[in-house]
Amino acid sequence: MNDSVYVGNAGKDAPLDRGWLLGHFKDVDDPRHSEAVEIKWGVHPRGDERLQWVRGEERTALLVLVSGRFRVELPGRSVVLQEQGDYVVWGHGVDHSWFAEEESVVLTVRWPSVPGYAVTEKDRTRLES
């Protein structure tokens, strides 16, 4: 076995790290560690939403709909992805949030992979109260 190879299943691996399969947050010895790109297999129940807008975005992102109906909120614009393969790309400086209008699976690719954008448990608790 080569330590620079990882074989997995997105549906099984994604729940282990909030959906993220690849990025800076993986252990440096893990082949899925990358500071260049992040990849997420997002499985979202109907009504799931990002609790805070991402502000001051430093990355470029591609979000592809695998199944369901998923809305991406951008400044002054909502983009609804409703057919398999629909996608949206946004870049540096574009704030965003999202909402699962139906149970949805989305593949997100962001680059570069930089820390600082996760909604923490503390933030979730504060926002839900």
N, C-alpha and C positions, 0 to 999 in steps of 0.2 A: 504494500500500500504506500502510495506517495502522499506525504503529509501536505502537499500543496494541492490536493484534490479533495473536494467534498461532494458527496452525492446525497441528495435529500429530496424531500417532498414539501412544496410550498405550503400546502394545507396543514401538514403536520408540524413543520418547523416554525411557521409564522407566529402561532400563539405563544411561543417561547420567548419572544422579544417584541411584543406589541405589533407584530406583523412584519417587522424588519428582517430581511434575509441577508443583507449585505450592507456594510458601511463602517464608519469610524468606530462605532460602538461595540463591534465584535472584538474579541481578544486578538492581540497582534499576531499570535501564532496560528490563528484560525484562517484558512484560505478565504473566508468570507469577509475578512477585515479589508477595508478600503477607505482611503481618504479622498479618493477621486470621485466615487459614486456611491449612492445609496439605492437599494431596491426594496420595495415593500409589497407584500401580498396582503392586501387589506380586505378582510371579510367583515362587512358591516350590516347589522340588523336594520330593518326599517326604522327610521327615526334617529339613528345614530348621527351625531354631529360633532364637529370639532368645537370644543367649548370656548376657545379663544382664537381670534384671528391671528395669523402669523403676520407680524409687522417687521418692516426693515429686512425683507427677504434678501439674502446674499447668494441664493442658489438659483439655478434653472431647474424647472420640473416638467415632467411629462407624466400625465395621468391617463391610463387607458382603461376603459370599461370592459370587463370580462363578462359580467352578467348583472342584471338588475337595472336600476335607474338611480343615477347619482348626480347631485348638483354641486358644482364648484362655484363659490361666491368670490368674485373679484371686485375691485373698486368700480362701482357704477354698473356692474354687469353680473348676471347669473348665467352660467353655462350648464345646460342639462345634457348629460350623456345618457342616451336611452337605447342605442343599438350596439350590440356587441362590436367592439373595435372602435367606437367613438372615442376620441381623445382630445385633450386640451394641453397646451404648452404655455408656460409663463416663465418670465425671467426675473432677473435682479430688480429689486425695488417694487415688485408687484405683491401687495398684501393679498392674503387669501384665507378662506375658510371652506368648509364643505358640509353637506347634509345628504344622508342616504334616504331618498324618497321611497325606495323599495329595498328589500334585502339585496345587497350588492357585493360584488367582488371586483376590486380594482387593482391594477398593477401600477405602482408609482416608481418612477426613476428620477432621482435628484442628483445634481452635481454642482459643485463638489460636495463631499460629505463633511459637514462641519457641525460641532455641538451647539446647543443653545436653543433648540426649537421645540423640545418636548413639553407637553403640558404635564406638570408633576402631579403626584397624588395630592399634595398640599393645595395646588391651584384648583384641582377638581373639586376638592372638599369645599373650598372657599366659594367657588362658582355655583355649586349645587345648593348652598345654604341660602 
